[in-house]
């Protein structure tokens, strides 16, 4: 069961007995003597904010749960059952104050039926209204056009009403008049932990996820497709639509497609040499390709509750050069093939819908894709560089905005600092701007990306739920106070003040892609326009300039300096909130700003007139280490508090985000070595321990590589072990990294192990495993003992052709600042 949002303990009530007539006899209820609350006070408990809500300042009465009873429509529906479960937490009686749920086609007051009949997105609209007897409120009516609308009404009332800890405690029931509906038809997520987080999403009235099914083939070559039936059932219960994805078309080889149907493989470009790791795309001139795609669609659309399927265009250009495909636009061909396949699957499923996802590879051909689709085809805009973007630039470009005026358009935006990072970013200004753009440009759907888990991005995802439902409702400050109220943050007003500072600074950091660029740089890569390319941050660290590189959204030194001041003010405000989660995030934001300042100081020393200023370089390098130490410890502390997990379960992207500052400091010191500057603490830099090649897997794909690293360790502490793929046709899977101690590597027992699976290869080319040498373990070492690094790998099978078995990489060890150790 997911942990519910909490509310602070209700104040004690001074009760005045009032004799009240009711249909079932005589009951007593009490009038609360707590200070009267305004509608704004009540509204702080509700996210998202209803469009129209009125609660008189004196409009509340106190009842015990046994004095409140619930009536539901006589209709078997999982959404109504969920609404009933929510409300029965505080409506446990059989008479007294009535909470009545009704559909507009049933026993619904005409006033409420008319109020929500013609609202936008009427299937999700609802109304709440009190009713009275002898001048006193004796009940609330919740009305909607559909069971989903009634569930939303129940969620709103559930948030307004605080449930007492004991059955004898009384609760306030507000005299609430509400009419509400969402701005966007769809609000949801894909990826990350969305598939396992349905209840959490639904609590925020997010109503869709897109998810990868298991696609494959039966022994006879016919398509197979499966989704977790438990997830489908939960989606039906909580009001979250499940839309299965058919993955990027150039990646279908992973389904076994070419093993069962080799004739569907695309013909490569004869004018270009094939890379050693070449995998073909698919040929859409082959009828079999369309038939198999239609087979997958039909299987998915036959799953319980599934009525739509989303097909992703290729993410890299993988056109076919067979005689029938040569010379045609590959993305227009993919689109026509997808639509033909859907029409084959559709006759038995007339209410089914098709979605097609654009990509960064299709960007220059998007116009041709839009021309090829049918009027009822739904289009989703994704681009690894343009929608996975947290800058201040608008996202929906004019051609798509024109399309959205009278057609169905959705978008896949990232809701975080970056898809590649796990770095704190509570940015209400950023989320509000994005949601207002989507609503203003008449989009139908927002499917956010918050990988690897919503636990890291609770604020931003909740803010997306708020403003995708009601984009012109709350201000940044009002939402921040409501969020803090629901989360139990001690001082909501201080929290809001902090966000007004930190949110703006965090937005500039995210928009500049500072953390993202340094993470890619740590592995010798860059990320440009949605494409991963070879490169290194060393190539730009010496020439950093405001307005570019790591400072894209900082116009000049004055702008950066003002933002640094804002971060410091924000840190002070964060400490005043009394919430350690807020303080953790604030320390990360301030730490990143100070780290950037140190990097710029170093770049300025390199760019000194005539020759690099060696004294200034040495000072800047010391500052880089100090800032990296603080930032490393801060990100680690923030992450393990935000999403507690045992070490093997910590996501790789979180590890990268903890370690990037140390990796960047490593690169800076290596650059400085060329100027004759000696590194005072080489133990904090990556030092090679062992390497692998395809020869290590000659006897089979499994191998354990070992190295004596006694001379690389500097006593007790935390250590990073970086596994990096350099080149070859095959990556390797790391199964575990361990540290052993003894006289020989054959007899030395393991004293620490980090066991989890990760594949390094061409795209994800490095990963950090973490080890700890405790003071007790270090003290127990004998003079004859040695320390050994053990790396369990799964490499290319010797059965592969020689050209596909090549692989080369290394493991390096460095001391870590995760525990907050102070640099010398």
ABEGO torsion letter per residue (X at the ends): XBBBBBBBBBBBBBBBBBBBBBAAEBBBBBBBABBBBBAAAAAAABOBBBABBBBBAABBBBBBAAABBBBBBBBBBAAAAAAAAAAAAABABABEBBBBBBBAABBBBAAAAAAAAABBGAAABBBBBBBBBGGBBABBBBBBABAAAAAAAAAAAAAABBBBABAABBBBBBBBBBBBBBABABBBBBEEAAAAAAAAAAAAGBABBBBBBBBBBBAAGBBBBBBBAAAAAAAAAAGBBBBBBBBBAAAAAAAGAAAABAAABBBBBAABBBBAABBBBBBAABAAAAAAAAAAAAAAAABBGBABBBBBBBABBBBBABAAABGBBAAAAAAAAAAAAAAAAAAABAABBBBBBBBAAAAAAAAAAAAABBAABBBBBBBAAAABBABABBABBAAAAAAAAABBBBBBBBABABAABBBBBBBAAAAAAAAAAAAAAGBABBBBBBOABAAAAAAAAAAAAAAAABAABBBAAAAAAAAAAAAGBABAAAAAAAAAAAAAAAAAAAAAGAAAAAAAAAAGBBBBGGBBBBEBAAAAAAABBBGBEAAAABABAAAAAAAAAAAAAAAAAAAAAGBAAAAAAAAAAAAAAAAAAAAAAAAAAAABBGBBBAAAAAAAAAAAAAAAAAAAAAAAAAAAAABBBBAAABBAAAAAAAAAAAAAAAAAAAAAAAAGBBBABAAABBBBABBBBAAAAAAEABBBBBBBAAAABBEBEBBBBBBBBABEABBBBBABBBBBBEABAAABBBABBBBBBBBBBAABABBBBBBBBBAAAAAABBAABBBBBBBBBBBBBAABBAAAABBBBBBBBBBBAAAGBBBX
